[in-house]
Amino acid sequence: QVRVVESGGGLVQAGGSLRLSCAASGSIFSINSMGWYRQAPGKERELVAAITGEGNTNYADSVKGRFTISRDNAKNTVYLQMNSLKPEDTAVYYCNVLLILNVVPLTPRSVWGQGTQVTVSS
């Protein structure tokens, strides 16, 4: 089995910063991409940022220039540095990991974390 655990959410004033972390553990053969999604009340879940194993990144237009995604492959961990936060960034942030399970035959999986709340006050 694989666990994906997020941390680092909280309450911050507009203009402030937060850093989210997400660690994957368990029977993992390899990890392809890791990403952050968010879901605000009454809205659909949307991609915030993603990063491949080679370090290629992709950002939502709404966060470009403010958020930075990075990963530590040795620790199976992805980070999201969020600066210049806005009230519209308020949402539950979810980590998603695309990986290969260490089983025979090798099996691809998409695993979600439980989510962490980010609230930005105006």
N, C-alpha and C positions, 0 to 999 in steps of 0.2 A: 504494500500500500504506500501511497504518497500523501504527505501533508504539505499544505501551503499555508503559511501563517503570516499575516500582515501585522504591522505595528507602526506607531508614529502619528496616528490621527489625533485630532483634538480641536480646541476652540482657539481661534486667533483673530486679531483685528485686521481689518483691511489694510493691505500694504505689508503685512507680516509674512513670515516664512514658516514652512513646516517641511520635514523630511520623512517620507514614508519608506519603510523597509518591508521586504517580502522574502521569506526564506522557504525553499523547498527541501524536503527531506524524505528519506525512505528508499525504496527499491528503484533507484533511478539509473538507467544506463547512460542517457545523455539528455541534455536540454537544448531544444532548438531556440525558440523565441520566448521572451518574457515580456509581459505588458501590464499596463495599468488601465483600468476602465473605471468609469464613475456613473452613478445613477442618482439623479436628483428626484425628489418627490414628484410624482406625476409625469416623469419623463422616462424615455427609454435609456437603457445602458449604452454608453458611448465610449469609444476608444479615446484615451488621453494620450498615451505614448507607448511605444513598443521598441524592443531592442533585440537584435539577433545575436547569435553566438559570436559572430564576427564583429559585432559592435555597430552594425548599421541601425540607425534610429528613424523613427517615424513619429510625428507629433500632430495632434489636432491643431487646426489653425488658431483656435481660441487660446491655446497655451504656449504657442511658439514664442520664444524669447523670454518666457517667464519660468517654465518648468524644464528640468533636465533629468533625463533617465540615464542610469548607469547600472552596470552589473559587475559582480565579483564571481567569476566562473568557478573559482576554487571553493567558494562557499555556497554555490547555488542560490545566490541572493541578488535581488534587483532593488534598486533604490529610485525614489522619485523626489528630487529636490524641487520644492515649490516656493517660488519667490513672488513678490508683488501680488499677493493673493487678493482676490476680489470676492464680494459676496456671491457672485454667480458661480464661483468655484465650489460652493457648498454642496456636498453630496456624500454618498457612501462610495468609497474608493475600493475597488476590487483588484486583486492581483490574479493574473492568468498565466499559466505556465504550459507551454507545448513541449512535451517530453516523450522519451522512449522509456517504457518500463523495462527493468532488468529482469525479464522473464523469457522463457523459451516457448514460442517464438517471440522475438522482440516486438513489443506492442506500443503503438503510439497512443498518447492520452492528452486530453486538454483538462487541466485541473484548475479549479477556482479556489481562492481563499474565501474566508468568511466575511470579509469586508471590514473597513475601518472608517469611522465617521470623521469627516472634515467639515467644520463649521467656521465660516468667515463672517464676522460681524462688521457692520458698517459704522 
